Amino acid sequence: MKFGGMVATNIGDWQIFQELETLGYDHGWAPDSQMIWSDCYATLALAAHHTSRIRLGTGVAIAGTRTAPVTAHSIASINKLAPGRTFLGIGTGHTAMRIMGGRPMKAAAFRDYLRVVRGLLHGEEVTYEAGGDKSLIRFLDRELDSLNLENAVPIYVGANGPKALKAAGAYGDGRICAGNEPLGVLARNIETARTGAAEVDRPWPEDFHTAALTFACVLKHGETLSSERVINEVDAAVVSTLHYWFELYQERGHDKFVSDRVRGTWEDYKTYVEQTMPPERRNQMLHRGHCAFCPPEERRFITPDLISVAGGLIGEPDEINERLDQLEAAGLKEVTLLPPVACMRSNFSDFAEAVMRPRQNQRT
């Protein structure tokens, strides 16, 4: 099992990637959300210059805000600074698009986007459509040595739905999912990605990477899901679940997907949004604090049941390790943690000390 650290991208705090490397994390992920965070590639450039072991990449880059050639050239530039330890996480765009009043990229367009990015990163000439016209494109003036295409840049596709999963199998080198999936769902989704590879006659890569973006809190003696410290460690991720649910509720026109276990909390949250966030400004307000902090007025929604339903890794070290063993057996290869900014250093450190280090010692 590999471990990754994802952070709200802040170019003024690139040092966090150095600290993740020192703690023993395998991957450092910089998210891409242009209306709330720093530029992910500028931040990764600084991180690459100041680290030597940790693998660095986008977590995830947003297809709808940059053209495919731009994304390919940006990550190939980072690969020049961190040769052989660069990866591209890429997705259709949840928050980054919705916060501008837009929608995530459609599945067919995303699939073609992945085709172009993969081809360019492999040094190939690809067909690309710009302004309605199709042209053959490739990276030019390679003798200037401005990009690194020699060291492979694996593409990890943010995918939960079946079309994105098949695209990941066809054009990706791995997949990152949002949330700690139930074991059966995890196994089925990996199989769907395998189907996507088979549909384009691509041999299934045995090293296909599978990562889960989640959150964690190592409980101390006597702590429960109601403990103040525990809530502080998980609140940003948990409340973002409500933000996501509300977007789905608006799109689908129903909320049948919400667990009955948290139905009361969900109804209170819906009322809160509808009464305090005017529709014409809702795109700016709904995702406030996205995975970085919990708005104070929304902390009341962080109940033990909602924490449980949101599905993080919370428990004493033995409990967390048991869950990790189950996930690994089901095919998961990496757990990627995204803690709130205010406690990210202690959260990463606690997890490394209590969970990662004992696992590493067991296997050596």
N, C-alpha and C positions, 0 to 999 in steps of 0.2 A: 504494500500500500504506500503510495506517495502522498505527500501533503503540500497543499498550496495555501498561500496567503493572498487574499484580495483586499484592496484598500480603496477608499474613496480617493480618486486621483488628485493629488495636490503637489504641484511642481515645487512648492516650498518645503516639502517634506519627503523628498526622494530618499532620504536616509532610512526610511522604514524598510526599503528593500535590502539595504545592508544588514539591518537587524534581523530580517527574516532569514537571510543567508547564514548569519551567525547562529541563529537558533536551530538551524538544520532543516528548514523548509526546502522543498524541492523546486517549487514554482512560485514566482511572484507575478500576480495578475493586476494590470492597471485598467480599470473600466473606462469606457468611452461615452461620456454624456455631456455634450457641449454646453448645455445651458446651466449646468450646476457645478462641474468639476474642471480641473485643468486639462490641457490637451494630453492625451495618453501617450502619444509618441514622443513629445518633448520630455515628458517625465521619464519614460523608459530610456531615453538617450542618456539622461543623467544617471539613472540606476545602472545602466549597462557599463558606463565609464567607471563606476565606483564599486562594482562587484566582480567576482571571478568565477563563481561556481553555480549559483542559482540560475535556473532557467527563467527567462523573462518574456512576457507577452501581454497581449490585450485581453481584457476580461469583461465583456467582449467588445470588439470593434463593431460599429453599427453600419450595416450595409447601406441604409438609406441616406446617410449624411455624407458619404464619400463615394465616388465612382470606384469600380473595381480596380482599374489601373492605379489609382491614387493609393488605395489600401495596399496593393501589392508593393508599390514602390516605397511606401512608408515603412512597412515591416521589413522589407529588404534593406532599408537604410539602418534600422536597428540591428539587423543581422550583421551588418558591417562592423558595428561596435561590439557585439556579443556573438561572434561567429559560433554556430553550432549549439547555442543555448537560447535561441529565440524561437518563439511559437506565435501563431496568430489565432486568437480566439475571435470568432466572428458570429454575429447573430442578426436577426431581422430588425431588432430595435423595439424594446418595450418602452421604457421610460424616456429614452433619448428622443423618440419620435412623438410620443403622446404629450410630452411636456411642451411641445410646439404645436399641439393641436392636430398632429398627424397620426398615422397608423403604421404599424410594423410593415415591412416589405412583404409583398405577396410571395407565396411559395414558389411559383414558377420563375419569377424574376430573381429570387434569392438563389435558386438552383443554378441559373445561368451565371449569376454573379460569382458563385463558387467555382464554376467551370473556368471563368476568365482568370480569377485570382490564382487558382491552382496551376493553370497553364503558364502564366507569366512567371510565377515563382520557380517553375521548373525550366525556365529559359526557353519556353516554346513560343511559337507564333500562334496567335489565337484570333478567331473572328470576334469582333467587338462592334456593338451597335451604338452609335452616338448621334443624337439628333435625327433618328430615323434611318440613317445610312449605315450599312455594314462595311467594315474595313478589316483588313488583316493588320494586327499590331504586335509588336514585340519590343522588349527593352533594347534601346539603341546605344551606340557609342560605348560599348562595353569596355573598350580599352582605357576609358577614363577611370575604371574601377570604383565607381561611385556607389554601387550596390553589391551586396553579397548574395549571389544565386548559387554559389558552389556548395555551401553548407545548407542542407535541407531545412526548410521552415515548415514544421508540421502545422496543419490547419485543424483546429478544434472547433467544431460547429456547435453553437448553442441551439439545441433541438429538443423539443418535447412532443410536438405533434408528428403524425406519421409521415407527412410530406417532407418536413425538415429532416426527420430521421433518415429517410431514404436518400435525401440529398447528401447528408453526412456520410452515409455509406458509399455513395457514388464518387464524391469529390473531397471528402475529408480524411484526416488521419486520426480523428478522434471526435469525441462528443462531450460537451459539458451540459448537464441538466440543471434546471433551477429547482433546488429542493432536494431533500433526502428522500428519495423515492422508496415506496414499499418494494420488498425484494422481488415479488412477482412482476411488478411494473417495470423494474429495472431490467430484468431478464428479457421481458417481451420487447422492450424498446431497443435493446442491443440486437435482438433477432430482426427487428424491423430495419435497422441500419444494415445488417447483413443482407437482407433482401434487396435493399437499394444498391448495394455493390453488385449483387448477382444480376440485377436488371441491366447493368451496363457492362456485363462480362468482366467485372473487375475482381481479381482474386481477393478474398478477404484477408486484409493484413493482420497477422497474428498479434502484432504490437499495437493494434487499434486502441487508442487511449480512451478511457471512460472516466470522467470526473463529475463530481456532484458539488454544486455550490450550496453551502449551507452555513449554519452558525453553531457555536458550541459554548458550553460553560461547564467547567469541571467543578462539581459541587464540593464544598467544604463541609466538615462535620456539622450536622444539624441543619444545614440549609435545605430549603424547599423551593418550589417554583414561585412561592409568594415572597421569598426573601428579597430585600432591597437590592443587594449586590447582584443577585441573579437577574433580576429584571433589568438592571443597568447594563448587563452584559449582552442581553438578547433583544432589547426593546426595539431597536432600529429595524432589525430583520423581521421581527414578528409583526410590527405595525405595517410594514411594507406588504405583507400578505393581504391585509385589508385593502390597501391601495390597489393591488392587483385584482382582487375580487371585485372591487367596485367597477374597474374598467371592463371586466368580463360581464358583469351585471348590465352595464350600459349597452354593450355590444349584443348580448344574447337576448336581452329582455326578460330574463328570469335569473333566479339565484339558486336553482336546484343543486348546484355543485357545492354549496356551502354545507359543511358538516352540521348536523343537528346538535352536536355537542356544544357548538358556539353560536347557535341561532340567536339567542338573546343579545349577545355582544354584537353580532352582525347587524341586527335590526337597529340597535342603538347607534352603531357607526353610520349606517345608511341615513338615519335621521339627522345626525350631526353634519354629514356632508351636504345633504340637501338643504339644510337650514343655514349653513355658514359659508358655503362655497357657491357663489353665483355661477350659473352655467357658462356665461361668457368668460369667466376667469378661472373656471375649474381646472383647466389644463395646467395653470400656473400654481395652483394650490394643492391639488390632490396628492402630488408626490413630494411634497415638502419633506426634506430630511432623508430622502430615499436611501435606505440602507446605511446612512451615515449617522443620523441622530433621530430620536423620536421627538416630534413637536410636543412641547409640554401639555398642550390641551388634548393630546391624543394618548397620553400615558395611561389614562383610566381604562383604556380598552385592553391593556396588556394583562390578561387574566391567566391563571394557571392552565385552564382548558385551551385557550388560544395558543399559548406557548407550546403545549403538547401537540395540537393540531398542525401548527406550523412546521413541526418535524425536525428540529435541530438535534444536535448531539449533546444532550444534557444528562449529567449523572456523575456518579463517582467513577474513577478511572476504570475499574473492572467492568462496569456497565457499558461505558463508552467503547472499551476494547472488544467486548462481546458483540456489540452492534457492528463495529468495524470488521470483525471477522466474518460476520454474516454478509455484509455488503461485498467484501472481497470475494467470498465464495460465489456470490451471485454475478460477479464480473466487474465490479467497480475497481478502478485502479488508482483513483486519487480522490481525496476529500479536500475541498477548497473552502476555507473559512473566510467569512466577511463580517468582522465584528464592528460595533459602533466606533467612530473615531475617538471618542473620549477615553475609551478603555481598550483600544486595539492592542497597545503594547503589552499590557498585563494579560489580556486574553490570549494573544499569541504565545506569550511566555509560559503561562500556566498550562496551556495545551501541550506545548513542546515538552515541558518538564514532566507532566503527569501522564501523558499518553504516548507521544512520539518516541521519547527517549527509551522508556521501558520496552516498547515494541522493537526498536532497533537493537537494543541490548539482547533481547530474546533470540534474535535471528543471527547474531554474530558469535 
